[in-house]
Amino acid sequence: MILKLFIKKVFLILGCILSAMMLSQKMTFVYDLKFKPNPNKPDLTTETYYLDVFEKESAFRCERERVSDSMIQRTGLGLGRSPVFNSQIYVVKNLETANIQKVIFMSFFNDKYFIKIDENLNWKILSDKKKIEDFECRKATVEYGGRSWIAWFTQSIPIPEGPYIFNGLPGIIVKISDDQENYSFNLIKIKKLEKDSLFFSKKGTVISWENFEKIQSDYYADPFAELKARNIKIQSGDEKGNLIPTDLNKMTKQLKKQIRENNNPIELNHKIDYE
């Protein structure tokens, strides 16, 4: 109840500043994402994501990626990442050219790749309306990534943007989820874009979905192949704090089990059936 009142107050105070902010389109839209890592279990994971919009560009990423990008801008070094492919929901958009790219971090060494999103979003705007917090919203549907999506957008914020790859409606998307509720994005806050918050490194390699699927399959076959090739030893601490060699065979089995069980990518049409 307290959280709902707080969110309502946040939306109420926005009215006096939205007009000026929309003129420059330097805004941050904060979403919470609820998703099912394991499609066969009801358990949901919740994460906070940021859609930073700055004139002709936008970036959608989780809080950790956003902090890491800021660190890279300041120091040249960011936060380490593990190659957990299904949880990588990071997209950058050129709002002028409508170019959309999914950002992928692979390997323990932060190799960065881009996948161009060519799938068209053929929105169907319906007559259904409802109020979400203080926003009058309209309903729209679209097919993307092998899933059927239901969106609610508001024309009171006439920015054709939304979470992840979703954009092109005549207003900001307030809520969007697939019809099976595996992924659900909900707008929870709007604020001015902080200085340097839109920074993201544009260095990386463009790959196809086929390349990405092969990389995932190769990683599943031997998750530690890259470390072995670089002759990097993995050690862990025992109860006394002594470093001991890690049992890679045991860790490999554990990782493979996690990958098989948490195999619910947002692009369901690019899902790999691991054995």
ZABA-686486 format. One record per residue (C-alpha): chain; x, z, y; residue in one letter. Coordinates in steps of 0.1 Angstrom, whole numbers, plus 2048, in hexadecimal, padded with zeros to 3 digits. Layout:
% ZABA-686486
("A",(X,Z,Y),"a")
...
END
This chain:
% ZABA-686486
("A",(800,800,800),"m")
("A",(81C,809,818),"i")
("A",(82E,7E8,810),"l")
("A",(80F,7D4,816),"k")
("A",(80A,7E5,838),"l")
("A",(82E,7DE,841),"f")
("A",(82C,7BA,837),"i")
("A",(80C,7B6,84B),"k")
("A",(81C,7C5,86A),"k")
("A",(839,7AD,866),"v")
("A",(822,790,867),"f")
("A",(80E,79D,884),"l")
("A",(82B,7A0,89B),"i")
("A",(836,77D,894),"l")
("A",(81B,76C,8A9),"g")
("A",(82C,773,8CA),"c")
("A",(84E,763,8BF),"i")
("A",(845,747,8A7),"l")
("A",(83E,72D,8C2),"s")
("A",(861,730,8D2),"a")
("A",(872,732,8B0),"m")
("A",(860,713,8A3),"m")
("A",(86C,6FE,8C0),"l")
("A",(890,703,8B5),"s")
("A",(888,707,890),"q")
("A",(8A3,721,88C),"k")
("A",(890,737,874),"m")
("A",(894,74B,854),"t")
("A",(878,74D,83B),"f")
("A",(87C,769,821),"v")
("A",(86C,764,7FF),"y")
("A",(86A,779,7E1),"d")
("A",(86C,766,7C0),"l")
("A",(85D,774,7A0),"k")
("A",(867,761,781),"f")
("A",(868,764,75B),"k")
("A",(88B,760,74E),"p")
("A",(87D,760,72B),"n")
("A",(85E,749,729),"p")
("A",(852,75B,709),"n")
("A",(851,77E,71A),"k")
("A",(83B,78A,737),"p")
("A",(859,79C,748),"d")
("A",(85E,791,76B),"l")
("A",(87E,791,780),"t")
("A",(87B,794,7A6),"t")
("A",(895,788,7BF),"e")
("A",(897,783,7E4),"t")
("A",(89D,760,7F1),"y")
("A",(8A4,752,814),"y")
("A",(899,731,823),"l")
("A",(8AF,72C,842),"d")
("A",(8A3,70F,858),"v")
("A",(8B9,702,873),"f")
("A",(8AD,6E3,885),"e")
("A",(8B7,6C7,86C),"k")
("A",(8C2,6DC,84E),"e")
("A",(8B6,6F7,838),"s")
("A",(8C4,70C,81C),"a")
("A",(8B0,720,801),"f")
("A",(8C4,739,7EE),"r")
("A",(8C4,75D,7E1),"c")
("A",(8D2,77A,7F5),"e")
("A",(8F3,77A,7E2),"r")
("A",(8FA,755,7E8),"e")
("A",(8F1,759,80C),"r")
("A",(90A,776,810),"v")
("A",(924,763,7FD),"s")
("A",(920,744,813),"d")
("A",(925,75A,832),"s")
("A",(944,769,823),"m")
("A",(952,747,81B),"i")
("A",(94C,73D,83F),"q")
("A",(95F,75B,84C),"r")
("A",(97B,760,833),"t")
("A",(97B,741,81C),"g")
("A",(972,757,7FE),"l")
("A",(950,75E,7F0),"g")
("A",(940,773,7D5),"l")
("A",(948,76B,7B0),"g")
("A",(92D,75B,79B),"r")
("A",(926,759,777),"s")
("A",(919,737,76A),"p")
("A",(8F5,742,763),"v")
("A",(8E4,721,768),"f")
("A",(8C0,729,766),"n")
("A",(8C2,743,782),"s")
("A",(8D2,72B,79B),"q")
("A",(8B6,722,7B4),"i")
("A",(8CA,716,7D1),"y")
("A",(8C0,6F7,7E5),"v")
("A",(8CC,6E7,806),"v")
("A",(8B7,6CE,819),"k")
("A",(8BE,6B5,834),"n")
("A",(89D,6B6,847),"l")
("A",(8A5,695,859),"e")
("A",(8AD,680,83B),"t")
("A",(898,693,822),"a")
("A",(8B6,696,80C),"n")
("A",(8B3,6B4,7F4),"i")
("A",(8CF,6C1,7DF),"q")
("A",(8CF,6DC,7C4),"k")
("A",(8EF,6F1,7C6),"v")
("A",(8FF,6FC,7A5),"i")
("A",(91C,714,7A0),"f")
("A",(92D,70F,77F),"m")
("A",(949,721,76D),"s")
("A",(959,742,776),"f")
("A",(96D,730,791),"f")
("A",(950,727,7A7),"n")
("A",(951,701,7A2),"d")
("A",(935,6F3,7B8),"k")
("A",(91F,6D5,7B0),"y")
("A",(901,6C4,7C0),"f")
("A",(8E3,6B4,7AF),"i")
("A",(8CF,69D,7C5),"k")
("A",(8AA,6A3,7C1),"i")
("A",(899,680,7BF),"d")
("A",(878,68B,7B1),"e")
("A",(85D,684,7CA),"n")
("A",(845,69F,7D5),"l")
("A",(822,68F,7D4),"n")
("A",(80E,6AB,7E4),"w")
("A",(7E8,6AC,7E0),"k")
("A",(7D9,6C1,7FD),"i")
("A",(7B8,6D0,7F2),"l")
("A",(79B,6DE,805),"s")
("A",(7A0,702,7F9),"d")
("A",(7A9,71B,813),"k")
("A",(7B2,740,813),"k")
("A",(7C2,75A,829),"k")
("A",(7E4,768,81E),"i")
("A",(7EE,785,834),"e")
("A",(7E7,778,857),"d")
("A",(7EB,753,84E),"f")
("A",(7CE,73B,848),"e")
("A",(7DB,726,82B),"c")
("A",(7D1,706,81A),"r")
("A",(7D7,6FD,7F6),"k")
("A",(7EC,6E1,7E8),"a")
("A",(7F8,6D7,7C6),"t")
("A",(817,6C3,7BA),"v")
("A",(829,6BA,79A),"e")
("A",(84F,6C2,799),"y")
("A",(868,6C9,77E),"g")
("A",(850,6C6,762),"g")
("A",(839,6E1,771),"r")
("A",(819,6E1,784),"s")
("A",(81B,6F4,7A5),"w")
("A",(800,703,7BC),"i")
("A",(80A,709,7E0),"a")
("A",(7FA,71B,7FE),"w")
("A",(807,710,820),"f")
("A",(7FE,718,844),"t")
("A",(7FC,700,860),"q")
("A",(801,71C,879),"s")
("A",(826,718,873),"i")
("A",(829,6F2,874),"p")
("A",(84A,6EF,863),"i")
("A",(848,6D9,843),"p")
("A",(85F,6F0,82F),"e")
("A",(85D,708,812),"g")
("A",(870,71A,7F7),"p")
("A",(888,708,7DF),"y")
("A",(883,6E2,7E0),"i")
("A",(85F,6E4,7EC),"f")
("A",(858,6D4,80E),"n")
("A",(844,6B9,81F),"g")
("A",(823,6CB,825),"l")
("A",(816,6CE,849),"p")
("A",(820,6F2,84B),"g")
("A",(836,70D,83C),"i")
("A",(82F,716,817),"i")
("A",(823,73A,815),"v")
("A",(81F,73C,7EF),"k")
("A",(827,724,7D3),"i")
("A",(827,729,7AD),"s")
("A",(825,715,78E),"d")
("A",(804,716,77B),"d")
("A",(813,72B,75F),"q")
("A",(821,745,778),"e")
("A",(844,741,76B),"n")
("A",(850,73D,78F),"y")
("A",(83F,74B,7AE),"s")
("A",(84D,749,7D2),"f")
("A",(83C,75F,7EC),"n")
("A",(844,760,811),"l")
("A",(84A,784,81C),"i")
("A",(85C,783,83D),"k")
("A",(865,76B,85A),"i")
("A",(880,771,873),"k")
("A",(899,760,88B),"k")
("A",(8B6,74F,87A),"l")
("A",(8D4,766,87C),"e")
("A",(8F4,757,889),"k")
("A",(907,743,86F),"d")
("A",(8ED,74A,854),"s")
("A",(8E9,725,84C),"l")
("A",(90D,720,843),"f")
("A",(912,710,821),"f")
("A",(930,6FE,813),"s")
("A",(92A,6D9,810),"k")
("A",(949,6D5,7F9),"k")
("A",(940,6CD,7D6),"g")
("A",(93A,6B1,7BC),"t")
("A",(919,69E,7B9),"v")
("A",(90E,69C,795),"i")
("A",(8EF,68F,783),"s")
("A",(8D7,6A3,76E),"w")
("A",(8E6,694,74F),"e")
("A",(909,6A1,75A),"n")
("A",(8F9,6C3,760),"f")
("A",(8E9,6C4,73E),"e")
("A",(90A,6BB,72D),"k")
("A",(91C,6D7,740),"i")
("A",(902,6F0,736),"q")
("A",(904,6E5,711),"s")
("A",(92A,6E7,712),"d")
("A",(929,709,721),"y")
("A",(911,715,707),"y")
("A",(928,707,6EB),"a")
("A",(945,71C,6F8),"d")
("A",(93E,732,717),"p")
("A",(963,73C,71A),"f")
("A",(972,719,716),"a")
("A",(97F,718,73A),"e")
("A",(98F,73A,738),"l")
("A",(9A0,731,717),"k")
("A",(9AD,710,726),"a")
("A",(9BC,723,743),"r")
("A",(9CA,73D,72C),"n")
("A",(9B8,759,73E),"i")
("A",(9B4,779,72A),"k")
("A",(994,78D,72C),"i")
("A",(998,7B2,729),"q")
("A",(980,7CF,72C),"s")
("A",(984,7F5,72F),"g")
("A",(97E,80E,713),"d")
("A",(970,831,718),"e")
("A",(992,83E,724),"k")
("A",(996,821,73D),"g")
("A",(9B0,80F,728),"n")
("A",(9AF,7E9,729),"l")
("A",(9A8,7DA,707),"i")
("A",(9A4,7B5,6FD),"p")
("A",(980,7A8,6FE),"t")
("A",(970,79B,6DE),"d")
("A",(968,778,6E9),"l")
("A",(955,770,6CA),"n")
("A",(93E,78D,6CF),"k")
("A",(939,785,6F4),"m")
("A",(933,760,6EC),"t")
("A",(917,76A,6D4),"k")
("A",(908,781,6EE),"q")
("A",(909,766,709),"l")
("A",(8FA,74C,6F2),"k")
("A",(8DD,764,6EA),"k")
("A",(8D7,76A,70F),"q")
("A",(8D7,745,716),"i")
("A",(8BE,73D,6FA),"r")
("A",(8A6,759,704),"e")
("A",(8A8,754,72A),"n")
("A",(8A2,72F,728),"n")
("A",(887,728,742),"n")
("A",(895,712,75D),"p")
("A",(880,709,77B),"i")
("A",(885,6E4,773),"e")
("A",(874,6E6,751),"l")
("A",(879,6C1,74B),"n")
("A",(89F,6C7,74A),"h")
("A",(89D,6E4,732),"k")
("A",(8B7,6E4,716),"i")
("A",(8AC,6EF,6F3),"d")
("A",(8C9,704,6E8),"y")
("A",(8CE,70B,6C3),"e")
END
